[in-house]
Amino acid sequence: MTAGVQPSATLAIGEALDALRLQGRDVLPMASGEIRLPAAPRLQQELRTATEHNDYGPVAGIESYREAAAGYWHRRGVDADASRIITGPGSKALLFASLLALGGDVIVPRPSWVSYTAQATLAGLHVIEIDTVPGAGGVPDPDAVAEAARTARRSGRSIRVVVTTLPDNPTGDIAGADIVQRLTDVAREHDLIIVSDEIYYDLAFDEASVRGASPISFAPERTIVTTGLTKNLAVGGWRTGFALFPQRGESPSLFDSVCTVASHIWSSPTMPVQHAAAYALTEPPEIVAWMSAALHLHRSVARAANSVLRTEGLVLPKTRGTCYLYPDFSLHRDALRAVHNVESSADLTDLLLRKYAVAALPGSAFGDPHDKLTVRLSTSQLYGSTVQQQQQALDSPDPLTLPWIVENLDRLHDAVSALHLPA
């Protein structure tokens, strides 16, 4: 049953924008987090070469992929081995399979990515949304988590899972190691499993801010980490992800349970993509260089867009990773209501699209109350409307000098300025 679950807002807005483009509408695309960049040439070649592999393969993925994934984590300071890694058709599927295998009530941070609550609901699980601490996006307040666990126990319920994001979607924030450690202490006390979505790990603008800040650094025995190549290598359409599970002690282990779920949903990941992913995760020089160039581009444009919004008097977290901005217009509620009849975040994003041709997503899509005037903006599609422009942006030592990126940032400035927010 899908009652009460809406289609993914991030995917729906992408399809809506494609339809608007076909109608000739020129919209600034800041709603979807899809990263529009050409894939690394050698990675493309690896995929073409791998098309001869058309067998199913093992449910958990081919050994070369899992070994390469273990190496990927080792280089980031995480103890990992192939026997605890499951690959799948994107980290999204691995998240869902993990929730199905774990069961119990699920705590998600508020705000958080649109699919956490939806997936738990589809799995028939009870969802508890807990606000994040300011400056710690992606991690629910540990004190509130502890209180929720005690309350659940008194009422005969069992909270089983806490979901975290590092770095965070939608805020672009990164929680500090201190608050992450506090959460893991609570998880250990109340026997909770942490599912840490780290799909944006390689898009942290300062690697030191994420290294050692993952829940797995403090509670490896109760942390699942999911990630993939969607963001760091901009191959979202390839649909490949991988997850690291705790040591396999009990029988059946959590690893075995998720494999069982996977065997009945996707059988095995797409074989040619697995071979290409195995190559990418060994991180040869050409892949490292591509990722470094992409990170420079993300950092430059996201920080510039963040500055545009702050200049216009908006409150938002400093973008420390990802390509996301999460401005809060609530201080300007009276002006927005009086001038534009805005009562909710959905009203605000409708206004931005309808009147100013800027596509954004309302904070309500990420769990915020409807009347909280938060908006998620993404810079990941501002790099160019053609492959040639995107490649130039990727290659440029200073992408903020490229005319189309300048124009896009100016359009964002003009749209927010036209709202006539009081200083």
N, C-alpha and C positions, 0 to 999 in steps of 0.2 A: 504494500500500500504506500502511496506517495502523498496521502492526505496531509495538508499543512506544509508540504515541502515545495518550494518554488524552484524553477530552473535556476541554474547558476547565474547570478547577476553579471559576473565578469564575462562569461561566454555570451550571454544574451545581448549585452551591450555591443560586443564585437560584431555580432551578426547584424544588429540594428545599424551600426555605422557603415557596414558594407552595403546595406540596402540604401542608405542615404547617399553614399558615394555614387551608386548606380543612378541615382536621381539627379546627380550633378551638384549635390550639396557639399560645400567645402567646410568640413568640421575639424576642429583641432582635437585630435584623438588622445584624450588623457583619461580614459576610463579603464581600458584593458591593460593588464600587466604583461601581455605578450611582448616579447622583445623582438623587434623587427630589425634583425641584422643578418647578413649572409653568413652561413656556417663556414667554419674554417675549411679551406680548400682540401687539405689532406684528409680531413674528417669526411667530407663528401666522397672523396675517392675510396676511402675505406668502406663506406656503406655500399657504393656501387660494386666493389669487388666482392662483398659478402653476399650478394644476391643468390649465389649458388647454394647457400645454406637454406634449405626449405623444409627441414625436419622440425618436429615439435621441440625436442630437447627436454632437459630436466625441468621440473616445476620451479625450482629455486633459481634456475639460470645456469648457464654454462660455466665451467670452472674458471676459464680465463677471465670472464667478466667479474666473477666473485673475488678472484685473487687480486685483480686490478683494483676493485673497490676497496679491499682490505688495505692495499698499498696507499690508496687515496687517503684513507683515514689515518694510517700510520704517519703520513707526512704532515698531518694536522694535529698530531699529538694524541691520537685516540688509539687505544689498544683494540685491535680488530683482527679477526681471522675469517677466512672464507666460509668456514663451517657454520658461522652465525649470520651470514648475509643471504638475504632473499632479494632477487631482482624482480621487477614487475613492469607493467605497462604504465609507467609514470609513478611518482611518489604518491599521487592522489589515490590510486588503486591500493597501494600498500597501506596507506592510512586507513582506508575503509576496511580492508581485510583484517587489520590489527584490531580495530574496534569490534568487528564481528567476533573475532576469536576471544577477545578479553571479556566482553559483556559488562554488566554492571552500569552504574550511573557514571556520567562523564562530565568533568569540569572543563570548560573552555574559557579562555580570557575574553574580556569584553573591553574594546572591540577586538575582533579577530576575523580571519579569512572566512569568506562566505560559506565554505563547504564543511567546516568542522561540525557545526550544529546540524546542518542538513544530513551529513553522513551518519551521525549518531542517531538522528531521528529515523532515517531509513533503516537503520539496524535495529530499531525498536527499543533504543536506549533512552533513558531519562537524562536530559541535559541541564546542567547548572551553569549559568553564566556568571562569572565573577570579574569585577572590574580590575583592571591593571593599576598598579601604582604609577603616578605621574613620573615619566622618565624611565619607565621599565616596560615599554610596550612588548606584548607577546607573552608575558608571564603574569598569571593571575596573582593577586595579593596573597602571599603565603598565610597571613593571619586569617584572612577570610576563608581560605581553603581549609585550614585546620578547623575553624568553626563550622563550616559546611559538613566536614567529615563527622564531627561530634553530633551535629544535629541529625544527620542521616542515620547514624547508629542508633540514636535514641528513638527514631521513628521506624526502625526495623529495615531501613534501606542500606545499600552498600555502594559507596562510591569506589569505583575500581580504577578510573583513568583520569589523568590530568594532561591536557594538551598544551604545549608551549610552541612558540615560534621564535627562531633565532637566525638572522635578524627578522624584524616583525613586518608582516603584512596585516594591517594597512598603514601603520604609522611611520615605517622607515626607521624605527627606533631599535636600540639594542639594550636589553636589560643587563645590568651589571652582575658580576660574579657573586656579589654579596647576596643579592635578592634571589638569585638562582639557587645558591647554596641553602638559603632559608627554606625555599620551596622543597628541595630534596630532603631536608631534615623532616619537614612535615610529611612528605610522601613515605619516608621510612617509618615514621611513628604510626601512620595510619594505614600502612600497607597498600600504597597506591602505586600504580605503574604510570610512568611519565612517557608520553609520546612526544618527542621533540622534532618538530618539522624544521629542518635546516636546509631547505631548498635554496635559500638565499645566502648561505654561509659564505660563498666565494664572492658575494656582492657587498660584503662589509667593507666600508671605505678604509678602515684601519683594522688590519687583521688582528692586531693585539686585543681589540675590543671583543672579539668573539672567541679567540683561542683560550681555552680554559673556562669559558663562560657557559658551556653547554651543560645541561643536567648530567650528561654521561661522565663529566669530569668529577662529579661528586657522588653519584649513585649509579654506577655502571650496572649493578645487579638488578636495577628496576627501571632502566631507561631503554626505550626503542628510539633510534634515530632514523629519520627518513630523509632522503635527498634524491637528486637526479641531475640530469644534464639540461633541463628545461631553461634554467636561468643563466648558469655560468657559461654555457655554450650556445644559448639561443636556438635550441632545437626542440622546442615544445611539441611540434607536430610529430616528432619521432616517437614520443610517448615511451620514455624509458626512465626508470628510477630504481633505487636500491635502498635497502633498509638493514640496519645492524641491530641484532637482538641480543639480550643478555645471555650469559653462559647457559648452556643446555644441561641443567641438572636434573630436574624432575622429569617424569615421563607420563603423558606426553608433554614436551616442553612447549613454551610459547612459540618458538620457532616451528615446531611440528604442527601446532594448531593453525598457524597462519599459512603454512604450506598446504594444509588440508583445504582451507578456504580457497586458496589460490588455484588448487587443482580443479575445483568445481566452478571457478569463475573465468579465469583466463588461460588455464591449462599450462602455458609457458609463454614467456615474453617473445616478441617477434625476433626470430633468429638473426636475420641480417643486422638489425639494430643492435643486438647484443654484441656481435663481433665488432662493430664500429665503436660501441661504448667501451669495450675492453681496451681497444687501442687508445681512446681518449683518456681513460682513467690511469694509464701509465704515465700521463702528462709529459710527453716528449716536448722538446723545446718549442716546436711550432704551435702546439696547443697552449703551452704556458704563455707564449708571446701573444696569442690571440686573446686569451683571458685577461691578460694585463692591459691590453689596448681597450678591451670592452669595459673593464672596470674604470679605467681613466675616463672613458666617455660617459658612463653612468654617473660617476662622481661629479664630473664637471657640470653636466646638464641638470642633475637633480639639485645640486647646491645652488645653481643659478636660479632655478625655478623657486626654490625655497626662499631665496633672497627677494625675489619679485613679490611673493606673497607677504613677507614680513614688512617690506617697504610700504605695502598697502594697508598696514595696520592689523594684519591677521595674526592670530595666535596659533602656533603649530610647533610640534617637536622638531628639533634639528634633525635633518635627514642624515643618519649615520651609516646607512646601508640601503640596499634595494634601489628602486627607482620611484619610491612612493612619497607623497606628501599628504599630510592629514590635517588641513587647516580647520580651525573651529571659528565659525562666524557668530557664535552665540552672543558675544559682546555687542554685536550690531543687530540684534534681534528686532529692536524697536524700529530702526531705520528700514530694515528689510521688509518688515510687516507693513509699514506705512507707505513705502514707495513701490514695493513689488508684490505685496500680498503673500509674502513667504511665511509659512507657519511651520514647516518641517524641512528636514534635509532633502526629502524627495522633491518638495516644491523648489528648493534652491537649485538642485541639479537640473530640474526641468527648465527653470529660468535660464540657467547657463547655456543649456543646449538650444532652447527655442529662440532666445533673444540674442545670445552672444556667440553661438556656434562653438561652444566648448563642451566636450563630452566628459562627464565625471560620474562618479558613483556616490550615492548618499551614504552617510554614516549608518543609517538604519539597516543597510544591506550587510553591515559588519557587526550588527548586534546593538549598536547605540540606540537609545530611545529616539523615536521619530521626531520629537521636538528639540533634540539636541542638534544644532546646526553644524555638524561635522560633514566633511566631504573628502573622499579619497581621489587624488589626482595621481596619474602615473606619467612619467616622462619617457617611458620606454619606446614610444612610437613617434617621438619628435626628431628622430635622427635622420629622417629623409623619407620622401614618398616613393623613391625608386631605389633599386639595388645599388645603382651607381652612387647616389647620394649617401646611402647608408655605409657603403664601403669607404667613401671619403671621410665620413664622420669617424669611422673606426680607425682609419689611418692617421687622422689629424692630430698633431701635438697640441693644438688648441681648437677644439671643436666649437667653442663659443664664438669664433670668428667666421664660421661658415654662414653664408647669408640665409639659408633656409632655417637653420637653428635659431639665428637671431630673430628672424621673422616669427617663428613659433613662440619664442619667449615674449616677444613684443605683443603678440595676440593674447597671450595669457595676461600680461600686464593690462592691456586695454580693456579686456573683459572684466577683470576685477575692479579696475578703476571706474568703469562705467556703472558699477553698482552704487557709486556715490556713498561709500561708507564714511561715517564721521571719523575724523582724526582722533 
